[in-house]
Structure formats: C-alpha cells, structure tokens
Amino acid sequence: MSDRVFACAACALLLSALLLRFIELEARPMHGDEAVHAAKFAGLLEKGQYRYDPYEYHGPTLNYLTLIPAWLAGAKNYAALDENILRSVPALLGVGVVALLLFMPGLPRPVAVASAALAALSPFLTLYSRYYIQETLLVFFALLLLWAMARLAQRPGTAAALVAGIAAGCMAATKETFVLLVLAGALAWLITAPGRMSKGQLAILLVSAASVAALFFSSFLSHPHGIIDAVLAVTTYSSRAVDSVHLQPFSYYFTLLFQPKPAGPVLLTEGAVALAALAGVWQAWRTAAAWPRFWALFALLLAVIFSIIPYKTPWNALSFYTAALVPAGYGLVWLLQQMHRRWLKIMLLAIVFLPLIAQNAAVNFSAQLRSHNPYLYAHPGEDVVRMAAAVNRAANSSPTGDSLYVQVIASGADYWPLPWYLRRYQRVGWWSQVDSSTAPAPVILISADLREALAQRLYEQPPPGERPLYLDLFSGPLLLRPGREMYGYVRSDLWQAMQQEKAR
C-alpha cells in the first residue's frame, strides 16, 4: 500500500470515527452509571478534591481527564455540566483507538487499515465510545501500551519504555480489570515472543507505571492512602466477580455480539467480524509470524477469561472485542488476497462494511432504539427525560424556582440517573423509604413499591385539616428504566399554579 493511499485511508477512517462518536452525543438519555460518575466528577470540579473509593466508581483517570473539556467549556459546577462535556472524553479516546490500530507497529498497512476500519464502523465500539464510563479509556491505554511494546520490539529505546509505563499506569488507574488485560497480554507475549525487552527497559516500564498509578490514586499526592485503597480494591472486585446481580452464562458476550437480533430496520450482528477474526486466527497459526500469533492469542485469552468470569456487563466485552479486530484485519486481508477478480473483492467489502454502517446508524442515531437498543443494559429511556421536564414545569410555576423542595423516594436508593437530571435544584432530598418524620415536599417522586407507604404518610398520619391534597405529576407511571416504575405527585396549590402557567 503506497504512502498516498494509506494517508487517504487514514484520514477517511479518522474522520468517520470522529463523526460517528461526536454527532448527537447528547441525544441518548444518561445511564445510571454515567450519572454516578458525573456526580463523582462534580466533587472534583467544584472542590478540587478527589478520593479514590475502593468499593465503587472505579479509577480516577476518567474524572481527571474530564477536567479538560469542563474547563474548555467554562463549566465550574455540577449544574453547568452537560452530556457533551462528559461524553467527549471517551468519544475522543474512542477515535484514539482507531488511530492506534492504524499506526500500530508490526502490522502491515493493509491489516492496519482493515482493523481500524472495523473499529471505526463497529456499532458496538461506537456506542461505548459515547458512554461516560471507564471502558473505552481502558481499551485506549491498553492499545497504547501495546503500541509502545511493539515499538520497543522494532526499535529499542528509553522513550518507548517510558510510554509503555505511562500507559500501564493509566490502565491501572482506570479500572480494576486492567489486571486481566495485563495477564492475557503477558501470557500471549511470552508464548509468541514477538519481541524482547532489556532489564533496563523493563525497570523504566515498571517504575513509570507505578509512579503514574500512584499519582492518580493519591490524588496527586494529596491523599496517599488512596494508594493503599487501590491495592485493597482487588479483593472487593474479586468477590463481585462471582457474587453479583450481573451474573451471566459463559456464552453471554458471544450471544450479545454475534447472534442476530432486530435493531430497528436492520439485524444487529457483528458476525462478519467474527468470521474474519476466525480466518485471521487460522492464518496466524499456519504461519510462523510472531505478531499475528500474538494478536490472535491475546484476543482468545481475553475472550476466555472474561467469559469464564460470571460477572458480565456488555461494556466488559470491549477489551477482547477490540483485540479481536486485529486478527479480523488479518483475516479480511487474506480473504481479499484469495479473490482475483475486482468485483469479488468489492462484494466482500460490501458484505462486511455496509451492514456495519447500517447497524451503526440504527444503534447510535435512532430515537426509537434509545431505550430498546440490544447493546444497552438496564438503560433509561425517554421517560426519565419526561420526569425531569415535569419537575422543571413545577419549578417554573413555583415562586421558589430552582429552590423548589423535591423529594425522591426509591427503595434500595435505586433512583439513578435522576440526580443528574435534577442537578439544577438546590433542595432535593433522597430517600430509600418513606420518612414519617419529614414534612412532605411540594413535589414527590416515588418508586411504585412505596406508593402505599406514601399514601399512609400523607392521608392517615396527619390529623384532619392538615392533610394536603396531592395530584399526579406525570399522569400515570413513568419508567426510570425497563421494569422500574416511578410515580410523581405535586401538591394541589402548585398543581393549580402549573395549570395557570399552562393556560397562558
């Protein structure tokens, strides 16, 4: 592949990746996990303080990197944040994933272009590059580590070892599952031996990795105990791997990615990628080349490790699926080489890439799929936006405005992502059960299972004459997410003010 052709292909793929990851970034409702991370980041933004929590939230890189778009946008507090600010971090690093595959040392240019094209157009990778969680960051730093290791194998030097160490440290400071990627990568490296590293280079890698991780976990030395917490977190997340509400069978990821399922007007499956990857794995073992074997073994080990672990969520598949794109690139190039007629090659490329483009449009830009996307997991639909809009109407009709007192009551404190959507309000109370000692607020949002307890609190406990009337705020239940109903109630005086405002 000539320099000119490669440069044109690289520009086209990077532009495609950029557009697919940034267009309508704010359209999809915020997932509960995204809202939790947003609240965690708000503490860093407003107070300049971050404390690593070994039980929740994962690592600090997502929070610190989000400071950059927040500062650029002039956002100084929680209320000033929006989806574009937050999601721009994984979106940009999602483009970085494509760039790293394009320029990965050791990959022939046709393979690099094919792998990067699959990454750029994959609906699965695109979706989670538009998600404010740590997974895309983890994949980016893992690929950066492999980029540096491949550069070391080609041209040994201090700079590449330092980059590898920084990438490894960022992996550790991103998510606790980095251990699994390092384990799979180390085993694949030792077995296939694509390159060697001197003791000095290894020392630079380890010291820089430990230093970067320690800086992040210690909140840049302001909270040294965070380093200890990071070590202790291994036991926390090890126990969750086998004891959680997210337990799934071994086949879960393969069914999710490759079993055809309806997604609007198209069938959603990345089965063509799987077939190309199998062809690439087969070719890797037919040849003696170390790099094809490394990528094939790395992807296989990751897929097996993540599938064996009972704890499963869709985004955890990003690591092994991204790694599998390199064998898929090898396989696709090999299949093209077997075809000696141009029309056959064009047909193969159309069979692989046109469905990915159609599926990408359906998965990431279809309003009808925002709450029923097969790749989404316990995701809120448009109802959560309607809840927030109803509270906004109440606040706009109230003399207290943004100081309107709102109570949110949900069993098990299962009210996320509502804190994100109600972030503009200064007086919001959050409860996991009805509190008989607290005066009812003018606006109450409550989970369906606690409605009877609320009725008792409003209409049975107060003495006659002190029982305010409440009316429906939503005209029936709304879904916080599939299977989780919420009801809204507004005090009668505020309801009347809302009707008057509506009539104007």
LUMLUMDO-510686 format. One line per field, with one value per residue (C-alpha): residue in three letters; residue number from 1; x negated, y, z. Coordinates in pm, whole numbers, plus 50000, padded with zeros to 5 digits. Each point is the difference from the previous one (the first is absolute). Layout:
BEGIN
resn: ALA ... $
resi: NUM ... $
px: X ... $
py: Y ... $
pz: Z ... $
% end
This chain:
BEGIN
resn: MET SER ASP ARG VAL PHE ALA CYS ALA ALA CYS ALA LEU LEU LEU SER ALA LEU LEU LEU ARG PHE ILE GLU LEU GLU ALA ARG PRO MET HIS GLY ASP GLU ALA VAL HIS ALA ALA LYS PHE ALA GLY LEU LEU GLU LYS GLY GLN TYR ARG TYR ASP PRO TYR GLU TYR HIS GLY PRO THR LEU ASN TYR LEU THR LEU ILE PRO ALA TRP LEU ALA GLY ALA LYS ASN TYR ALA ALA LEU ASP GLU ASN ILE LEU ARG SER VAL PRO ALA LEU LEU GLY VAL GLY VAL VAL ALA LEU LEU LEU PHE MET PRO GLY LEU PRO ARG PRO VAL ALA VAL ALA SER ALA ALA LEU ALA ALA LEU SER PRO PHE LEU THR LEU TYR SER ARG TYR TYR ILE GLN GLU THR LEU LEU VAL PHE PHE ALA LEU LEU LEU LEU TRP ALA MET ALA ARG LEU ALA GLN ARG PRO GLY THR ALA ALA ALA LEU VAL ALA GLY ILE ALA ALA GLY CYS MET ALA ALA THR LYS GLU THR PHE VAL LEU LEU VAL LEU ALA GLY ALA LEU ALA TRP LEU ILE THR ALA PRO GLY ARG MET SER LYS GLY GLN LEU ALA ILE LEU LEU VAL SER ALA ALA SER VAL ALA ALA LEU PHE PHE SER SER PHE LEU SER HIS PRO HIS GLY ILE ILE ASP ALA VAL LEU ALA VAL THR THR TYR SER SER ARG ALA VAL ASP SER VAL HIS LEU GLN PRO PHE SER TYR TYR PHE THR LEU LEU PHE GLN PRO LYS PRO ALA GLY PRO VAL LEU LEU THR GLU GLY ALA VAL ALA LEU ALA ALA LEU ALA GLY VAL TRP GLN ALA TRP ARG THR ALA ALA ALA TRP PRO ARG PHE TRP ALA LEU PHE ALA LEU LEU LEU ALA VAL ILE PHE SER ILE ILE PRO TYR LYS THR PRO TRP ASN ALA LEU SER PHE TYR THR ALA ALA LEU VAL PRO ALA GLY TYR GLY LEU VAL TRP LEU LEU GLN GLN MET HIS ARG ARG TRP LEU LYS ILE MET LEU LEU ALA ILE VAL PHE LEU PRO LEU ILE ALA GLN ASN ALA ALA VAL ASN PHE SER ALA GLN LEU ARG SER HIS ASN PRO TYR LEU TYR ALA HIS PRO GLY GLU ASP VAL VAL ARG MET ALA ALA ALA VAL ASN ARG ALA ALA ASN SER SER PRO THR GLY ASP SER LEU TYR VAL GLN VAL ILE ALA SER GLY ALA ASP TYR TRP PRO LEU PRO TRP TYR LEU ARG ARG TYR GLN ARG VAL GLY TRP TRP SER GLN VAL ASP SER SER THR ALA PRO ALA PRO VAL ILE LEU ILE SER ALA ASP LEU ARG GLU ALA LEU ALA GLN ARG LEU TYR GLU GLN PRO PRO PRO GLY GLU ARG PRO LEU TYR LEU ASP LEU PHE SER GLY PRO LEU LEU LEU ARG PRO GLY ARG GLU MET TYR GLY TYR VAL ARG SER ASP LEU TRP GLN ALA MET GLN GLN GLU LYS ALA ARG $
resi: 1 2 3 4 5 6 7 8 9 10 11 12 13 14 15 16 17 18 19 20 21 22 23 24 25 26 27 28 29 30 31 32 33 34 35 36 37 38 39 40 41 42 43 44 45 46 47 48 49 50 51 52 53 54 55 56 57 58 59 60 61 62 63 64 65 66 67 68 69 70 71 72 73 74 75 76 77 78 79 80 81 82 83 84 85 86 87 88 89 90 91 92 93 94 95 96 97 98 99 100 101 102 103 104 105 106 107 108 109 110 111 112 113 114 115 116 117 118 119 120 121 122 123 124 125 126 127 128 129 130 131 132 133 134 135 136 137 138 139 140 141 142 143 144 145 146 147 148 149 150 151 152 153 154 155 156 157 158 159 160 161 162 163 164 165 166 167 168 169 170 171 172 173 174 175 176 177 178 179 180 181 182 183 184 185 186 187 188 189 190 191 192 193 194 195 196 197 198 199 200 201 202 203 204 205 206 207 208 209 210 211 212 213 214 215 216 217 218 219 220 221 222 223 224 225 226 227 228 229 230 231 232 233 234 235 236 237 238 239 240 241 242 243 244 245 246 247 248 249 250 251 252 253 254 255 256 257 258 259 260 261 262 263 264 265 266 267 268 269 270 271 272 273 274 275 276 277 278 279 280 281 282 283 284 285 286 287 288 289 290 291 292 293 294 295 296 297 298 299 300 301 302 303 304 305 306 307 308 309 310 311 312 313 314 315 316 317 318 319 320 321 322 323 324 325 326 327 328 329 330 331 332 333 334 335 336 337 338 339 340 341 342 343 344 345 346 347 348 349 350 351 352 353 354 355 356 357 358 359 360 361 362 363 364 365 366 367 368 369 370 371 372 373 374 375 376 377 378 379 380 381 382 383 384 385 386 387 388 389 390 391 392 393 394 395 396 397 398 399 400 401 402 403 404 405 406 407 408 409 410 411 412 413 414 415 416 417 418 419 420 421 422 423 424 425 426 427 428 429 430 431 432 433 434 435 436 437 438 439 440 441 442 443 444 445 446 447 448 449 450 451 452 453 454 455 456 457 458 459 460 461 462 463 464 465 466 467 468 469 470 471 472 473 474 475 476 477 478 479 480 481 482 483 484 485 486 487 488 489 490 491 492 493 494 495 496 497 498 499 500 501 502 503 504 $
px: 50000 49847 49950 50264 50265 49926 50020 50335 50138 49877 50159 50331 50012 49907 50258 50265 49912 50014 50341 50154 49881 50086 50320 50307 49786 50263 50301 50005 50128 49737 49951 49997 49628 49928 50195 49810 49666 50126 50085 49658 49833 50206 49824 49663 50118 50158 49764 49680 49997 50011 49986 49970 50274 49892 50364 50162 49939 49677 49682 49930 49881 50353 50053 49670 50018 50352 49858 49860 50331 50169 49742 50014 50379 49978 50201 49922 50268 50227 50293 49785 49899 50171 49981 49769 49739 49998 50026 49739 49726 50084 50103 49660 49814 50228 49857 49659 50069 50046 49681 49794 50117 49915 49646 49932 49637 49966 50326 49980 50176 50291 50061 49977 50250 50240 49982 50046 50293 50174 49940 50118 50327 50080 50336 49888 49676 50173 50275 49767 49773 50306 50043 49863 49840 49641 50001 49895 49724 49874 49996 49817 49728 49964 49947 49756 49804 49994 49899 49703 49908 50010 49783 49755 49985 49916 49778 49890 49974 50078 50285 50209 49947 50112 50314 50075 49966 50224 50262 49983 50032 50303 50155 49960 50151 50297 50164 49918 50046 49673 49843 50179 49870 49645 50020 50129 49750 49705 50092 50048 49667 49809 50149 49967 49684 50054 49722 49751 49946 49682 49991 49952 50303 50208 49889 50102 50337 50074 49880 50189 50314 49991 49929 50286 50247 49887 50044 50357 50107 49844 50184 49660 49848 50276 50154 49724 50239 50160 49702 50077 50368 49911 49820 50284 50254 49878 50180 50319 50029 49887 50297 50241 49881 50182 50268 50205 50335 49811 49920 50032 49917 49673 50159 50140 49750 50005 50380 50000 49756 50062 50353 50222 50262 50240 49886 50256 49995 49679 49874 49732 49700 49626 49979 49803 49729 49999 49961 49715 49835 50025 49838 49726 49940 49981 49753 49791 49949 49919 49712 49701 50042 49992 50225 50306 49968 49968 50317 50193 49895 50051 50358 50079 49862 50196 50321 49962 49908 50290 50243 49894 50059 50372 50028 50085 50117 49995 49721 49759 49987 49831 49653 49998 50217 49760 49704 50185 50020 49632 50043 50314 49787 49754 50286 50170 49677 49931 50350 49957 49671 50173 50233 49849 50297 50065 50376 49958 49784 50252 50279 49810 49931 50367 50115 49774 50027 50342 50187 49771 50085 50375 49981 49797 50268 50273 49818 49859 50229 50351 50232 50220 49711 49880 50170 50022 49651 49890 49652 50128 50025 50264 50010 50248 50226 50159 50223 49718 49981 50378 49967 49745 50212 50299 49793 49871 50358 50081 49694 50076 50351 49879 49895 49694 49869 49683 50031 50313 49994 50015 50004 49886 50085 49892 49947 49638 49896 50061 50074 49709 49966 50251 49727 49853 50330 50085 49653 50121 50212 49852 50241 50046 50029 49922 50153 50018 50324 50283 49893 50291 49799 49934 50252 50124 49851 50208 49869 49947 49857 50038 49946 50313 49939 50008 50321 50212 49758 50012 50382 49996 49751 50204 50358 50004 49730 50079 50306 50309 49958 49624 50010 49891 50141 49754 50069 49822 49697 49948 50358 49902 49673 49681 49712 49670 49870 50165 50184 49954 50315 50001 50298 50006 50223 50040 50176 50334 49904 49698 50205 50244 49712 49876 50341 50011 49653 50104 50307 49799 $
py: 50000 50331 50293 50203 49727 49933 50372 50036 49688 50119 50345 49849 49753 50253 50247 49726 49897 50362 50064 49675 50063 50369 50060 50023 49907 50138 49824 49673 50027 49965 49649 49961 49919 50311 50211 49850 50083 50350 50059 49870 50233 50296 49974 50032 50287 50205 49930 49897 49682 49634 49693 49655 49767 49633 49884 50208 50230 49832 50197 50375 50050 50063 50273 50179 49985 50147 50314 50094 50029 50146 50278 50057 50032 50234 49763 50066 49798 49697 50196 50137 49655 49832 49671 50142 50104 49665 49767 50188 49825 49639 50121 50154 49698 49783 50183 49939 49626 50020 50207 49755 49709 50197 50071 49685 49889 49648 50007 50005 50308 49811 49818 50323 50171 49704 49976 50375 50000 49728 50199 50329 49854 49744 50093 49838 50198 50318 49965 49962 50276 50220 49876 50180 49693 49875 49717 50189 50168 49660 49871 50312 49974 49625 50065 50279 49754 49751 50277 50083 49633 49946 50309 49861 49673 50192 50274 49954 50325 50184 50208 49699 49834 50320 50024 49634 50070 50307 49803 49712 50242 50165 49655 49925 50337 49951 49675 49705 49751 50125 49700 49766 50184 50004 49628 49907 50229 49868 49637 50067 50188 49723 49726 50174 50205 50287 50202 50023 50257 50078 50013 50375 50050 49776 50204 50325 49850 49875 50311 50238 49785 49992 50374 50098 49771 50130 50361 49938 49786 50242 50292 50135 49940 50176 49671 49735 49744 49970 49787 49749 50008 49916 49685 49901 50048 49677 49794 50205 49951 49637 49919 50182 49790 49699 50158 50266 50076 50016 49627 49864 49670 49932 50070 50344 50216 49784 50005 50377 50073 49736 49860 50197 50212 50264 50359 50218 49930 49792 49682 50077 49765 50037 49645 50104 50130 49668 49802 50225 49962 49619 50014 50218 49763 49704 50185 50102 49640 49896 50246 50044 50378 50110 50308 49833 49723 50250 50189 49678 49851 50327 50031 49634 50013 50315 49854 49684 50185 50246 49723 49775 50278 49984 50378 50143 50331 50086 50257 49746 49837 50308 49881 49663 50118 50284 49761 49762 50273 49948 49627 50108 50244 49724 49770 50259 50083 49629 49942 50294 49854 49675 50184 50081 50188 50358 49957 49717 50220 50282 49760 49869 50353 50090 49689 50089 50379 50104 49809 50157 50347 49927 49845 50294 50241 49791 49944 50347 50243 49852 50164 49690 49788 50225 49789 49668 49975 49634 50111 50211 49864 50115 50328 50283 50104 50332 49974 50121 50316 50040 49972 50278 50213 49961 50112 50292 50108 49986 50206 50257 50040 50023 50327 49817 49912 49792 49994 49786 49723 49658 49659 49690 49673 49669 49666 49896 50356 49891 50342 50052 50181 50247 50187 50099 50126 50191 50150 50359 49984 50110 49815 49637 49730 49636 49715 49622 49985 50230 50208 50076 50265 50215 50250 49913 50208 50183 49750 49632 49734 49647 49642 49795 49762 50285 50170 49840 50115 50352 50000 49907 50278 50262 49906 49788 50129 50377 50114 50111 50342 49954 49757 50181 49869 49862 49947 49805 50174 49751 49886 49644 49811 50063 49755 50093 49708 49676 49843 50295 50214 50343 50218 50375 50205 50376 50189 50142 50369 49951 49790 50290 50239 49762 49998 50378 50015 49748 50204 50318 $
pz: 50000 49892 50237 49817 50013 50367 50085 49822 50171 50340 49960 49884 50289 50267 49868 49996 50354 50115 49846 50123 50354 50034 49800 50229 50298 50235 49846 50196 50359 50269 50139 50378 49997 49794 50247 50294 49836 49921 50367 50101 49751 50124 50336 49829 49780 50277 50291 49826 50207 49902 50222 49847 50124 50002 50001 49725 49702 49871 49934 49984 49640 49871 50259 49948 49620 50010 50159 49658 49805 50308 50022 49623 50021 50301 50223 50364 50179 49972 49856 49716 49875 49708 49810 49732 50255 50176 49702 49798 50201 49904 49652 49934 50135 49788 49699 50157 49993 49623 49966 50204 49785 49686 50113 50204 49943 49868 49804 49620 49865 49842 50329 50198 49769 50011 50381 50042 49757 50200 50319 49849 49868 50270 50158 50326 50026 49887 50260 50296 49871 50062 50359 50306 50156 50029 49746 49686 50198 50114 49642 49878 50264 49937 49628 50083 50214 49713 49756 50223 50046 49624 49950 50256 49806 49681 50138 50364 50192 50321 49856 49894 50341 50170 49785 50079 50371 49987 49808 50249 50292 49839 49948 50370 50091 49766 50103 50222 49716 49850 50176 49759 49693 50135 50082 49653 49829 50199 49931 49628 49989 50175 49780 49662 50077 49753 50165 50285 50271 50192 50380 49983 49779 50225 50302 49827 49911 50352 50182 49770 50019 50381 50017 49768 50178 50341 49888 49888 50297 50251 49837 49893 50345 50194 50118 50040 50151 49658 49894 50275 49911 49640 50113 50232 49719 49838 50265 49965 49627 50017 50223 49768 49708 50145 50220 49825 49838 49669 49976 49646 49822 49816 49660 50094 49809 49688 49993 50054 49719 49740 50029 49757 50174 49868 50032 49829 49626 50012 50161 50254 49991 49969 49872 49691 50232 50187 49675 49887 50341 49981 49656 50148 50292 49762 49781 50300 50099 49643 49987 50227 50033 50364 49981 49844 50257 50285 49907 49941 50334 50188 49871 50069 50354 50079 49857 50208 50320 49980 49904 50290 50254 50093 50044 49661 49861 49627 50020 50151 49656 49852 50100 49828 49710 49918 50021 49764 49735 49916 49915 49815 49801 49917 49901 49781 49816 49947 49862 49761 49881 49909 49763 49664 49857 50103 50019 50250 50221 49979 50089 50304 50126 49950 50189 50294 50021 49870 50275 50261 49869 50002 50347 50128 49883 50164 50330 50056 49818 50009 50252 49997 50129 50278 50267 49811 49854 50023 50109 50288 50353 50251 49817 50060 49716 49914 50310 50222 49788 50036 50381 50004 49767 50233 50301 49792 49926 50369 50089 49731 50146 50360 50165 50137 49652 50013 50380 49970 50259 49830 50167 49812 50174 49848 50168 50021 49909 49641 49855 49759 49757 50150 50196 49663 49862 50320 50047 49954 50315 50328 50231 49898 50265 49929 50198 49970 50200 50105 50301 50230 50190 49692 49868 49651 49719 49737 49742 50077 49769 50132 49886 49942 50292 50255 49889 50273 50270 49856 50001 50368 50072 49813 50086 50315 50233 49997 50199 49807 49848 49958 49710 49682 49675 49743 49630 49727 49855 49715 49927 50085 50054 49806 49962 50158 49793 49882 50294 50239 50028 50159 50091 50042 50229 50035 50278 49893 50035 49776 49759 49963 49935 49730 49835 50001 49849 49735 49909 49932 $
% end
